[in-house]
Amino acid sequence: MNKKYYTYLILTEHNTFYCGYTDDVEKRFKAHLNGKGAKYTRANKPIKIVYQKEFSTKSEAMKEEARIKRMSHTEKTQLLKNN
């Protein structure tokens, strides 16, 4: 069984985005909701997962995460509209 990795984007209560990568999106989202995911999502309450993309390697998922993190809020919003 091949392990899958995901890059994901979470919308927060302040209309900001948090981007990360994981091998289990639902488990990671629950960690964010419980204040155990990331410092950013402790200060900016997560609302919902708005984007996720599957990769076959951790490296690919991390590269996509880095690419998205360099985007402006407007570019991230456009990414969501295109998917």
C-alpha positions in Angstrom: 0.0 0.0 0.0 1.4 3.3 -1.0 1.2 6.2 1.4 -0.5 9.3 0.2 0.4 12.9 1.2 -1.8 16.0 1.0 -1.4 19.7 0.8 -4.4 21.4 2.4 -5.8 24.9 2.9 -8.0 25.8 5.9 -10.2 28.9 6.1 -10.1 30.6 9.5 -12.6 32.7 11.4 -10.8 35.8 10.4 -11.1 35.0 6.7 -7.4 34.0 6.5 -5.9 30.8 5.2 -3.6 28.3 6.8 -1.7 25.9 4.5 0.0 22.7 5.5 0.8 19.2 4.5 -0.1 15.8 6.0 -0.8 12.1 5.4 -4.2 12.3 7.0 -6.2 15.5 6.4 -9.1 14.8 8.7 -6.9 13.8 11.6 -4.8 17.0 11.0 -7.8 19.2 10.8 -9.1 17.8 14.2 -5.7 18.6 15.7 -6.0 22.2 14.5 -9.5 22.4 16.0 -8.2 21.1 19.3 -5.4 23.7 19.4 -2.7 21.1 18.7 -2.2 21.7 15.0 -0.1 24.9 14.7 0.5 28.1 16.5 -1.3 30.0 13.7 -4.5 28.0 14.1 -4.5 28.4 17.8 -4.8 32.2 17.3 -7.0 32.0 14.2 -9.8 29.4 14.7 -10.1 27.0 11.8 -13.6 26.8 10.2 -13.2 24.3 7.3 -10.9 22.7 4.9 -11.3 24.5 1.6 -8.7 22.8 -0.5 -6.7 19.6 -0.6 -4.5 18.0 -3.2 -3.1 14.5 -3.2 0.5 13.6 -3.9 2.4 10.3 -3.9 5.5 11.7 -2.1 6.0 13.9 1.0 8.4 16.0 -1.0 5.8 16.9 -3.7 3.3 17.8 -0.9 5.9 20.0 0.8 6.7 21.8 -2.5 3.1 22.5 -3.1 2.7 23.8 0.4 5.7 26.2 -0.1 4.2 27.3 -3.4 0.8 28.1 -1.9 2.4 29.9 1.1 4.1 32.3 -1.3 0.7 33.3 -2.7 -1.2 36.4 -1.8 -4.7 36.0 -0.2 -6.2 37.0 -3.6 -4.1 34.3 -5.4 -5.2 31.7 -2.8 -8.9 32.7 -3.4 -8.4 32.3 -7.1 -6.8 28.8 -6.6 -10.0 27.8 -4.8 -12.2 29.1 -7.6 -10.2 27.1 -10.1 -10.5 23.8 -8.2 
